[in-house]
Amino acid sequence: MVSLRARLASGARFVALMLIGFTCVHDGQATTARDYVSEWLDQQGAIRTWSASFVQTRSLKTLKQPLKTEGRVWFATPDRFRWELGVPAQTIAVRETNAVVVHYPRLRRGERYPVDAGAGGPWSQMLTLLEAGFPRSRKDLDERFTVVSEVVTNGVVEVNLRPRVASVRRILPKFRVVLSAENATLQATELAFPDGSTMRNDFSDVQINPVLDDGLFRIVFEPDEKVSEPLSTGR
């Protein structure tokens, strides 16, 4: 039987994929003359909805070649999102009122992860980060992340982030946000995990404030599909 710790790590990886594109904070002065993170935050204050295509690249020590998967993401303030991996979608993740729901259409099953910031522990800390949605203020996000460095190379800005909460750092020790050096818009995100694997999302076809159907943020399971709660007590 898969341990709770293993389920937590697996779930956290998927939530991390959804998380990192939308949360960031700057601590102290930038290492570059231009404060790209502040520019990014200023722009995102006007965002109500956001969507993009992406290519996800996963690099594992056990594989000689990285795994690449296309997908699509939608976001609506303050905390609604939908991520689809694969074309057609093989994995779908949606933020509901009190849970993150993951659907595997081909496998005819789903998983539900509760959103309960009062429960404590690294999983709850990770889900608390989701409540930030797109950055609204530096003060709000200063409680969550520290910017370790900003490096400008070949027209892009790599912003290296570190979670402030130690329990979250044990699951996701390093984040990287890639911004355009021209206009400080989001281009990619990259996550590094404790086992040495990485996950990168390169965004394209970005749409700012599109009209989104509320149905995007709901998953309706068929009667024959099995839905589990991996983090429930006793499982």
Accessible surface in RSA format (square Angstrom, percent):
REM  Atomic radii and reference values for relative SASA: ProtOr
REM  Chains: A
REM  Algorithm: Lee & Richards
REM  Probe-radius: 1.40
REM  Slices: 20
REM RES _ NUM      All-atoms   Total-Side   Main-Chain    Non-polar    All polar
REM                ABS   REL    ABS   REL    ABS   REL    ABS   REL    ABS   REL
RES MET A   1   208.71 108.1 119.67  79.2  89.03 212.0 114.03  96.9  94.67 125.4
RES VAL A   2    87.05  57.3  77.08  69.8   9.98  24.0  83.26  72.3   3.80  10.3
RES SER A   3    63.93  54.0  50.91  67.9  13.02  30.0  50.86 108.3  13.07  18.3
RES LEU A   4   100.74  56.1  94.10  67.3   6.64  16.7  94.10  66.1   6.64  17.9
RES ARG A   5   199.70  83.8 194.14  99.0   5.56  13.2  67.91  92.8 131.79  79.9
RES ALA A   6    46.12  42.4  34.35  53.0  11.76  26.8  41.77  58.8   4.35  11.5
RES ARG A   7    49.93  21.0  47.40  24.2   2.53   6.0  11.80  16.1  38.13  23.1
RES LEU A   8    30.63  17.1  30.57  21.9   0.06   0.1  30.63  21.5   0.00   0.0
RES ALA A   9    43.27  39.8  42.08  64.9   1.19   2.7  42.97  60.5   0.30   0.8
RES SER A  10    70.72  59.8  61.59  82.2   9.14  21.1  28.81  61.4  41.91  58.7
RES GLY A  11     3.28   4.0   0.00   N/A   3.28   4.0   3.06   8.4   0.23   0.5
RES ALA A  12     0.00   0.0   0.00   0.0   0.00   0.0   0.00   0.0   0.00   0.0
RES ARG A  13    48.23  20.3  48.23  24.6   0.00   0.0  19.56  26.7  28.67  17.4
RES PHE A  14    34.27  17.1  32.47  20.1   1.80   4.7  33.96  20.6   0.31   0.9
RES VAL A  15     2.32   1.5   2.32   2.1   0.00   0.0   2.32   2.0   0.00   0.0
RES ALA A  16     0.00   0.0   0.00   0.0   0.00   0.0   0.00   0.0   0.00   0.0
RES LEU A  17     1.33   0.7   0.92   0.7   0.41   1.0   0.92   0.6   0.41   1.1
RES MET A  18     0.30   0.2   0.04   0.0   0.27   0.6   0.04   0.0   0.27   0.4
RES LEU A  19     1.47   0.8   0.58   0.4   0.89   2.2   1.32   0.9   0.15   0.4
RES ILE A  20     0.04   0.0   0.04   0.0   0.00   0.0   0.04   0.0   0.00   0.0
RES GLY A  21     0.62   0.8   0.00   N/A   0.62   0.8   0.27   0.7   0.35   0.8
RES PHE A  22     6.59   3.3   6.59   4.1   0.00   0.0   6.59   4.0   0.00   0.0
RES THR A  23     1.34   1.0   1.34   1.4   0.00   0.0   1.34   1.8   0.00   0.0
RES CYS A  24     0.00   0.0   0.00   0.0   0.00   0.0   0.00   0.0   0.00   0.0
RES VAL A  25     0.00   0.0   0.00   0.0   0.00   0.0   0.00   0.0   0.00   0.0
RES HIS A  26     8.30   4.5   3.65   2.5   4.65  11.9   1.40   1.4   6.90   8.0
RES ASP A  27    65.97  46.2  51.61  51.4  14.36  34.0   2.06   4.8  63.92  63.7
RES GLY A  28    56.27  69.4   0.00   N/A  56.27  69.4  39.62 108.7  16.66  37.3
RES GLN A  29   174.54  97.6 146.91 107.4  27.63  65.8  54.20 115.4 120.34  91.3
RES ALA A  30    25.26  23.2   2.97   4.6  22.30  50.7   4.81   6.8  20.46  54.2
RES THR A  31    96.25  68.5  56.27  57.0  39.98  95.3  65.05  87.4  31.20  47.2
RES THR A  32    33.17  23.6  19.09  19.4  14.08  33.6  25.83  34.7   7.34  11.1
RES ALA A  33   124.14 114.1  69.35 107.0  54.79 124.6  82.54 116.2  41.60 110.2
RES ARG A  34    87.41  36.7  81.11  41.3   6.31  15.0  46.84  64.0  40.57  24.6
RES ASP A  35    47.41  33.2  41.26  41.1   6.15  14.5  25.79  60.7  21.62  21.6
RES TYR A  36    17.32   8.1  17.32   9.9   0.00   0.0   0.68   0.5  16.64  20.5
RES VAL A  37     0.05   0.0   0.05   0.0   0.00   0.0   0.05   0.0   0.00   0.0
RES SER A  38    26.37  22.3  25.50  34.0   0.87   2.0  21.64  46.1   4.74   6.6
RES GLU A  39    52.84  30.3  50.18  38.0   2.66   6.3  31.70  61.3  21.13  17.3
RES TRP A  40     4.39   1.8   4.39   2.1   0.00   0.0   2.59   1.4   1.80   2.9
RES LEU A  41    14.88   8.3  10.40   7.4   4.48  11.3  10.62   7.5   4.26  11.5
RES ASP A  42   114.10  79.9  90.50  90.1  23.60  55.8  33.26  78.3  80.84  80.6
RES GLN A  43    74.26  41.5  60.38  44.1  13.88  33.0  45.52  96.9  28.74  21.8
RES GLN A  44     4.68   2.6   4.68   3.4   0.00   0.0   2.75   5.9   1.93   1.5
RES GLY A  45    29.61  36.5   0.00   N/A  29.61  36.5  18.46  50.7  11.15  25.0
RES ALA A  46    69.98  64.3  56.87  87.8  13.10  29.8  63.05  88.8   6.93  18.4
RES ILE A  47    11.79   6.7  11.79   8.8   0.00   0.0  11.79   8.5   0.00   0.0
RES ARG A  48   132.16  55.5 131.16  66.9   1.01   2.4  57.20  78.2  74.96  45.4
RES THR A  49    22.96  16.3  22.96  23.3   0.00   0.0  22.04  29.6   0.93   1.4
RES TRP A  50     8.08   3.2   8.08   3.9   0.00   0.0   0.35   0.2   7.72  12.5
RES SER A  51     2.49   2.1   2.49   3.3   0.00   0.0   0.10   0.2   2.39   3.3
RES ALA A  52     0.00   0.0   0.00   0.0   0.00   0.0   0.00   0.0   0.00   0.0
RES SER A  53    32.80  27.7  32.80  43.8   0.00   0.0  17.78  37.9  15.02  21.0
RES PHE A  54     2.82   1.4   0.00   0.0   2.82   7.3   1.19   0.7   1.63   4.7
RES VAL A  55    57.19  37.6  57.19  51.8   0.00   0.0  57.19  49.7   0.00   0.0
RES GLN A  56     7.05   3.9   6.65   4.9   0.40   1.0   0.21   0.4   6.84   5.2
RES THR A  57    18.61  13.2  17.58  17.8   1.03   2.5  15.14  20.3   3.47   5.3
RES ARG A  58    77.28  32.4  77.28  39.4   0.00   0.0  11.10  15.2  66.18  40.1
RES SER A  59    46.01  38.9  43.99  58.7   2.02   4.7  28.22  60.1  17.79  24.9
RES LEU A  60    50.71  28.2  41.23  29.5   9.48  23.8  43.18  30.3   7.52  20.2
RES LYS A  61   170.40  83.1 129.48  79.4  40.92  97.4  88.13  79.3  82.27  87.6
RES THR A  62   125.41  89.2  89.99  91.2  35.43  84.4  85.96 115.5  39.46  59.6
RES LEU A  63    73.20  40.8  57.97  41.5  15.22  38.3  60.14  42.2  13.06  35.1
RES LYS A  64   204.46  99.7 167.79 103.0  36.67  87.3 118.36 106.5  86.10  91.7
RES GLN A  65   135.91  76.0 130.43  95.3   5.48  13.0  55.01 117.1  80.90  61.4
RES PRO A  66    58.54  42.7  42.74  39.0  15.80  57.4  44.20  36.5  14.35  89.2
RES LEU A  67    91.93  51.2  88.89  63.6   3.03   7.6  91.22  64.1   0.71   1.9
RES LYS A  68   141.43  69.0 107.91  66.2  33.52  79.8  79.83  71.9  61.60  65.6
RES THR A  69    49.71  35.4  45.12  45.7   4.59  10.9  24.08  32.3  25.63  38.8
RES GLU A  70   106.91  61.4 102.95  77.9   3.95   9.4  29.21  56.5  77.70  63.4
RES GLY A  71     7.92   9.8   0.00   N/A   7.92   9.8   2.00   5.5   5.92  13.3
RES ARG A  72    42.82  18.0  42.68  21.8   0.14   0.3  29.26  40.0  13.57   8.2
RES VAL A  73     0.00   0.0   0.00   0.0   0.00   0.0   0.00   0.0   0.00   0.0
RES TRP A  74    40.09  16.1  40.09  19.4   0.00   0.0  26.23  14.0  13.86  22.5
RES PHE A  75     3.05   1.5   3.05   1.9   0.00   0.0   3.05   1.9   0.00   0.0
RES ALA A  76     2.01   1.8   2.01   3.1   0.00   0.0   2.01   2.8   0.00   0.0
RES THR A  77    33.93  24.1  21.49  21.8  12.45  29.7   8.58  11.5  25.36  38.3
RES PRO A  78    94.78  69.1  90.72  82.7   4.06  14.8  93.99  77.6   0.79   4.9
RES ASP A  79    26.12  18.3  25.31  25.2   0.80   1.9   0.72   1.7  25.40  25.3
RES ARG A  80    82.97  34.8  82.97  42.3   0.00   0.0  34.12  46.6  48.86  29.6
RES PHE A  81     4.33   2.2   4.33   2.7   0.00   0.0   4.33   2.6   0.00   0.0
RES ARG A  82    31.60  13.3  31.60  16.1   0.00   0.0   0.46   0.6  31.14  18.9
RES TRP A  83     0.59   0.2   0.58   0.3   0.02   0.0   0.58   0.3   0.02   0.0
RES GLU A  84    35.07  20.1  35.07  26.5   0.00   0.0   1.24   2.4  33.83  27.6
RES LEU A  85    22.81  12.7  22.65  16.2   0.15   0.4  22.74  16.0   0.06   0.2
RES GLY A  86     7.40   9.1   0.00   N/A   7.40   9.1   3.50   9.6   3.90   8.7
RES VAL A  87   116.86  76.9  82.92  75.1  33.95  81.8  83.72  72.7  33.14  89.9
RES PRO A  88    97.88  71.3  90.23  82.2   7.65  27.8  97.88  80.8   0.00   0.0
RES ALA A  89    22.20  20.4   8.64  13.3  13.56  30.8   8.64  12.2  13.56  35.9
RES GLN A  90    84.36  47.2  79.99  58.5   4.36  10.4  12.93  27.5  71.42  54.2
RES THR A  91    19.84  14.1  19.84  20.1   0.00   0.0   2.10   2.8  17.74  26.8
RES ILE A  92    16.40   9.3  16.40  12.2   0.00   0.0  16.40  11.8   0.00   0.0
RES ALA A  93     0.00   0.0   0.00   0.0   0.00   0.0   0.00   0.0   0.00   0.0
RES VAL A  94     0.00   0.0   0.00   0.0   0.00   0.0   0.00   0.0   0.00   0.0
RES ARG A  95     9.89   4.2   7.73   3.9   2.17   5.2   0.48   0.7   9.42   5.7
RES GLU A  96    41.76  24.0  34.27  25.9   7.49  17.8  19.87  38.4  21.88  17.9
RES THR A  97   131.43  93.5 106.37 107.8  25.05  59.7  77.72 104.4  53.71  81.2
RES ASN A  98   102.00  70.3  96.94  93.7   5.06  12.2  24.71  59.5  77.29  74.7
RES ALA A  99     2.67   2.5   2.67   4.1   0.00   0.0   2.67   3.8   0.00   0.0
RES VAL A 100     0.12   0.1   0.12   0.1   0.00   0.0   0.12   0.1   0.00   0.0
RES VAL A 101     0.07   0.0   0.07   0.1   0.00   0.0   0.07   0.1   0.00   0.0
RES VAL A 102     3.94   2.6   3.94   3.6   0.00   0.0   3.94   3.4   0.00   0.0
RES HIS A 103    21.92  12.0  21.92  15.2   0.00   0.0  18.50  19.1   3.42   4.0
RES TYR A 104    42.94  20.0  42.94  24.4   0.00   0.0  21.60  16.2  21.33  26.3
RES PRO A 105    37.78  27.5  31.94  29.1   5.84  21.2  32.87  27.1   4.91  30.5
RES ARG A 106   157.41  66.1 125.84  64.1  31.58  75.2  60.93  83.3  96.48  58.5
RES LEU A 107   110.90  61.8  89.75  64.2  21.15  53.2  93.70  65.8  17.20  46.3
RES ARG A 108   104.82  44.0 101.13  51.6   3.69   8.8  50.47  69.0  54.35  32.9
RES ARG A 109    87.83  36.9  87.83  44.8   0.00   0.0  32.35  44.2  55.48  33.6
RES GLY A 110     0.93   1.1   0.00   N/A   0.93   1.1   0.00   0.0   0.93   2.1
RES GLU A 111    24.31  14.0  24.31  18.4   0.00   0.0   0.00   0.0  24.31  19.9
RES ARG A 112    69.85  29.3  69.83  35.6   0.02   0.0  20.09  27.5  49.76  30.2
RES TYR A 113    11.09   5.2  11.09   6.3   0.00   0.0   2.95   2.2   8.14  10.0
RES PRO A 114    61.82  45.1  59.71  54.4   2.10   7.6  60.46  49.9   1.35   8.4
RES VAL A 115    27.62  18.2  11.55  10.5  16.06  38.7  11.55  10.0  16.06  43.6
RES ASP A 116    77.79  54.5  73.05  72.7   4.74  11.2  21.84  51.4  55.95  55.8
RES ALA A 117    62.55  57.5  39.63  61.2  22.92  52.1  39.89  56.2  22.67  60.0
RES GLY A 118    76.40  94.2   0.00   N/A  76.40  94.2  40.48 111.1  35.92  80.4
RES ALA A 119    71.71  65.9  31.30  48.3  40.41  91.9  41.92  59.0  29.79  78.9
RES GLY A 120    40.41  49.8   0.00   N/A  40.41  49.8  30.93  84.9   9.49  21.2
RES GLY A 121    42.11  51.9   0.00   N/A  42.11  51.9  28.37  77.9  13.74  30.8
RES PRO A 122    39.70  28.9  39.70  36.2   0.00   0.0  39.70  32.8   0.00   0.0
RES TRP A 123    20.15   8.1  20.07   9.7   0.08   0.2  20.07  10.7   0.08   0.1
RES SER A 124     6.60   5.6   6.55   8.7   0.05   0.1   1.26   2.7   5.34   7.5
RES GLN A 125    66.34  37.1  64.48  47.1   1.86   4.4   3.90   8.3  62.44  47.4
RES MET A 126     0.00   0.0   0.00   0.0   0.00   0.0   0.00   0.0   0.00   0.0
RES LEU A 127     1.12   0.6   0.98   0.7   0.15   0.4   0.99   0.7   0.14   0.4
RES THR A 128    41.39  29.4  40.31  40.9   1.08   2.6  37.33  50.1   4.07   6.1
RES LEU A 129     8.63   4.8   8.63   6.2   0.00   0.0   8.63   6.1   0.00   0.0
RES LEU A 130    10.99   6.1   5.63   4.0   5.36  13.5   7.37   5.2   3.62   9.7
RES GLU A 131    68.91  39.6  52.96  40.1  15.95  38.0  31.99  61.9  36.91  30.1
RES ALA A 132    12.14  11.2   0.03   0.0  12.11  27.6   3.63   5.1   8.52  22.6
RES GLY A 133     2.97   3.7   0.00   N/A   2.97   3.7   2.95   8.1   0.03   0.1
RES PHE A 134     2.05   1.0   0.49   0.3   1.56   4.1   0.49   0.3   1.56   4.5
RES PRO A 135     0.23   0.2   0.00   0.0   0.23   0.8   0.18   0.1   0.05   0.3
RES ARG A 136    98.09  41.2  69.91  35.6  28.18  67.1  56.73  77.5  41.36  25.1
RES SER A 137    49.30  41.7  41.65  55.6   7.66  17.6  40.93  87.2   8.37  11.7
RES ARG A 138    85.54  35.9  79.36  40.5   6.18  14.7  48.23  65.9  37.30  22.6
RES LYS A 139   167.03  81.5 156.21  95.8  10.83  25.8 117.84 106.1  49.19  52.4
RES ASP A 140    54.52  38.2  48.36  48.1   6.16  14.6  20.65  48.6  33.87  33.8
RES LEU A 141     0.18   0.1   0.18   0.1   0.00   0.0   0.18   0.1   0.00   0.0
RES ASP A 142    56.47  39.6  54.40  54.1   2.07   4.9   8.12  19.1  48.35  48.2
RES GLU A 143   121.73  69.9 101.86  77.1  19.86  47.3  44.25  85.6  77.47  63.3
RES ARG A 144    36.61  15.4  34.62  17.6   1.99   4.7   9.95  13.6  26.67  16.2
RES PHE A 145     0.00   0.0   0.00   0.0   0.00   0.0   0.00   0.0   0.00   0.0
RES THR A 146    16.12  11.5  16.12  16.3   0.00   0.0  11.14  15.0   4.99   7.5
RES VAL A 147    13.75   9.1   4.24   3.8   9.51  22.9   4.24   3.7   9.51  25.8
RES VAL A 148    82.24  54.1  56.49  51.1  25.75  62.1  60.86  52.9  21.38  58.0
RES SER A 149    28.35  24.0  26.75  35.7   1.60   3.7  22.22  47.3   6.13   8.6
RES GLU A 150     4.69   2.7   0.42   0.3   4.28  10.2   0.42   0.8   4.28   3.5
RES VAL A 151    70.96  46.7  68.41  61.9   2.56   6.2  70.92  61.6   0.04   0.1
RES VAL A 152    64.83  42.7  38.28  34.7  26.55  64.0  38.28  33.3  26.55  72.0
RES THR A 153    67.81  48.2  63.12  64.0   4.69  11.2  54.93  73.8  12.88  19.5
RES ASN A 154   147.22 101.5 103.96 100.5  43.26 104.2  39.95  96.1 107.27 103.7
RES GLY A 155    46.78  57.7   0.00   N/A  46.78  57.7  30.37  83.4  16.41  36.7
RES VAL A 156    40.49  26.6  40.47  36.6   0.02   0.0  40.47  35.2   0.02   0.0
RES VAL A 157     0.00   0.0   0.00   0.0   0.00   0.0   0.00   0.0   0.00   0.0
RES GLU A 158    50.59  29.0  50.59  38.3   0.00   0.0   2.73   5.3  47.87  39.1
RES VAL A 159     0.65   0.4   0.65   0.6   0.00   0.0   0.65   0.6   0.00   0.0
RES ASN A 160    33.72  23.3  33.72  32.6   0.00   0.0  14.29  34.4  19.43  18.8
RES LEU A 161     3.60   2.0   0.00   0.0   3.60   9.0   0.00   0.0   3.60   9.7
RES ARG A 162   109.19  45.8 109.04  55.6   0.15   0.4  24.90  34.0  84.29  51.1
RES PRO A 163     1.72   1.3   1.60   1.5   0.12   0.4   1.60   1.3   0.12   0.7
RES ARG A 164    87.80  36.9  65.38  33.3  22.42  53.4  30.51  41.7  57.28  34.7
RES VAL A 165    49.23  32.4  44.73  40.5   4.50  10.8  48.98  42.6   0.25   0.7
RES ALA A 166    48.55  44.6  42.71  65.9   5.84  13.3  43.04  60.6   5.51  14.6
RES SER A 167    18.08  15.3  16.08  21.5   2.00   4.6  12.62  26.9   5.46   7.7
RES VAL A 168     1.69   1.1   1.69   1.5   0.00   0.0   1.69   1.5   0.00   0.0
RES ARG A 169    78.57  33.0  75.59  38.5   2.98   7.1  15.93  21.8  62.64  38.0
RES ARG A 170   166.76  70.0 147.70  75.3  19.06  45.4  76.27 104.2  90.50  54.8
RES ILE A 171    23.46  13.4  18.32  13.7   5.14  12.4  22.08  15.9   1.38   3.7
RES LEU A 172     0.00   0.0   0.00   0.0   0.00   0.0   0.00   0.0   0.00   0.0
RES PRO A 173    39.73  29.0  35.28  32.2   4.45  16.2  35.34  29.2   4.39  27.3
RES LYS A 174   137.45  67.1 137.37  84.3   0.08   0.2  80.16  72.2  57.29  61.0
RES PHE A 175     2.77   1.4   0.00   0.0   2.77   7.2   1.03   0.6   1.75   5.0
RES ARG A 176    76.78  32.2  76.71  39.1   0.07   0.2   7.11   9.7  69.67  42.2
RES VAL A 177     0.12   0.1   0.12   0.1   0.00   0.0   0.12   0.1   0.00   0.0
RES VAL A 178     4.51   3.0   4.51   4.1   0.00   0.0   4.51   3.9   0.00   0.0
RES LEU A 179     0.00   0.0   0.00   0.0   0.00   0.0   0.00   0.0   0.00   0.0
RES SER A 180     9.90   8.4   9.90  13.2   0.00   0.0   2.23   4.7   7.67  10.8
RES ALA A 181    16.54  15.2  12.21  18.8   4.33   9.9  12.45  17.5   4.09  10.8
RES GLU A 182   147.49  84.7 123.19  93.2  24.30  57.9  48.65  94.1  98.84  80.7
RES ASN A 183    68.80  47.4  64.00  61.8   4.80  11.6  28.13  67.7  40.68  39.3
RES ALA A 184     0.00   0.0   0.00   0.0   0.00   0.0   0.00   0.0   0.00   0.0
RES THR A 185    55.48  39.5  54.17  54.9   1.31   3.1  44.70  60.0  10.78  16.3
RES LEU A 186    16.77   9.3   5.19   3.7  11.57  29.1   5.19   3.6  11.57  31.1
RES GLN A 187    71.01  39.7  66.96  48.9   4.05   9.6  21.53  45.8  49.48  37.5
RES ALA A 188     0.57   0.5   0.57   0.9   0.00   0.0   0.57   0.8   0.00   0.0
RES THR A 189     0.59   0.4   0.59   0.6   0.00   0.0   0.00   0.0   0.59   0.9
RES GLU A 190    38.06  21.8  36.72  27.8   1.34   3.2   5.05   9.8  33.00  26.9
RES LEU A 191     0.06   0.0   0.00   0.0   0.06   0.2   0.06   0.0   0.00   0.0
RES ALA A 192    26.28  24.2  25.53  39.4   0.75   1.7  25.53  36.0   0.75   2.0
RES PHE A 193     8.93   4.5   2.27   1.4   6.66  17.3   2.27   1.4   6.66  19.0
RES PRO A 194    88.32  64.4  49.88  45.5  38.44 139.7  57.68  47.6  30.64 190.4
RES ASP A 195    81.52  57.1  59.64  59.4  21.88  51.7  48.58 114.3  32.94  32.9
RES GLY A 196    39.48  48.7   0.00   N/A  39.48  48.7  21.51  59.0  17.97  40.2
RES SER A 197     3.86   3.3   3.59   4.8   0.27   0.6   3.65   7.8   0.21   0.3
RES THR A 198    36.48  25.9  35.22  35.7   1.26   3.0  25.53  34.3  10.96  16.6
RES MET A 199     7.93   4.1   7.93   5.3   0.00   0.0   7.93   6.7   0.00   0.0
RES ARG A 200    67.76  28.5  67.76  34.5   0.00   0.0  25.31  34.6  42.45  25.7
RES ASN A 201     0.03   0.0   0.03   0.0   0.00   0.0   0.00   0.0   0.03   0.0
RES ASP A 202    53.15  37.2  50.76  50.5   2.38   5.6  24.86  58.5  28.28  28.2
RES PHE A 203    21.72  10.9   0.60   0.4  21.12  55.0   0.69   0.4  21.03  60.2
RES SER A 204    64.73  54.7  58.01  77.4   6.72  15.5  45.84  97.6  18.90  26.5
RES ASP A 205    90.37  63.3  66.10  65.8  24.27  57.4  32.20  75.8  58.17  58.0
RES VAL A 206    63.88  42.0  34.54  31.3  29.34  70.7  34.54  30.0  29.34  79.6
RES GLN A 207    77.93  43.6  73.68  53.9   4.24  10.1  24.66  52.5  53.26  40.4
RES ILE A 208    95.41  54.3  69.65  51.9  25.76  62.1  69.65  50.2  25.76  69.9
RES ASN A 209    71.59  49.4  49.77  48.1  21.81  52.5  22.16  53.3  49.43  47.8
RES PRO A 210    27.57  20.1  13.77  12.6  13.80  50.2  24.69  20.4   2.89  17.9
RES VAL A 211   153.82 101.2 123.88 112.2  29.94  72.1 128.78 111.9  25.04  67.9
RES LEU A 212    33.47  18.6  10.52   7.5  22.96  57.7  11.74   8.2  21.73  58.5
RES ASP A 213   103.69  72.6  89.95  89.5  13.74  32.5  37.89  89.2  65.80  65.6
RES ASP A 214    80.52  56.4  75.91  75.6   4.62  10.9  17.05  40.1  63.47  63.3
RES GLY A 215    30.36  37.4   0.00   N/A  30.36  37.4  19.44  53.3  10.92  24.5
RES LEU A 216    39.75  22.1  35.83  25.6   3.92   9.9  38.09  26.7   1.67   4.5
RES PHE A 217     8.75   4.4   4.35   2.7   4.40  11.5   4.35   2.6   4.40  12.6
RES ARG A 218   140.77  59.1 132.44  67.5   8.34  19.8  55.09  75.3  85.68  51.9
RES ILE A 219    22.08  12.6   6.08   4.5  16.00  38.6   8.90   6.4  13.18  35.8
RES VAL A 220   127.02  83.6 104.56  94.7  22.46  54.1 108.01  93.9  19.01  51.6
RES PHE A 221    40.89  20.5  19.22  11.9  21.67  56.4  19.38  11.7  21.51  61.6
RES GLU A 222    93.11  53.5  89.65  67.8   3.46   8.2  19.99  38.7  73.12  59.7
RES PRO A 223   136.86  99.7  96.26  87.7  40.60 147.6 109.40  90.3  27.46 170.7
RES ASP A 224   106.61  74.7  72.16  71.8  34.45  81.5  51.20 120.5  55.40  55.3
RES GLU A 225    16.88   9.7   2.29   1.7  14.58  34.7   0.37   0.7  16.51  13.5
RES LYS A 226   152.02  74.2 144.83  88.9   7.19  17.1  94.26  84.8  57.76  61.5
RES VAL A 227    56.84  37.4  27.49  24.9  29.35  70.7  27.49  23.9  29.35  79.6
RES SER A 228    27.52  23.3  26.33  35.1   1.19   2.7  17.80  37.9   9.72  13.6
RES GLU A 229    68.44  39.3  68.44  51.8   0.00   0.0  11.29  21.8  57.15  46.7
RES PRO A 230    12.09   8.8   9.04   8.2   3.05  11.1  12.03   9.9   0.06   0.4
RES LEU A 231    29.67  16.5  10.21   7.3  19.46  48.9  10.32   7.2  19.35  52.1
RES SER A 232    35.31  29.8  23.15  30.9  12.16  28.0  26.19  55.8   9.12  12.8
RES THR A 233   146.22 104.0 112.68 114.2  33.54  79.9  83.71 112.4  62.51  94.5
RES GLY A 234    82.12 101.3   0.00   N/A  82.12 101.3  39.78 109.2  42.35  94.8
RES ARG A 235   131.22  55.1 100.92  51.4  30.30  72.1  27.57  37.7 103.65  62.8
END  Absolute sums over single chains surface
CHAIN  1 A    11667.9       9362.7       2305.2       6297.3       5370.7
END  Absolute sums over all chains
TOTAL         11667.9       9362.7       2305.2       6297.3       5370.7
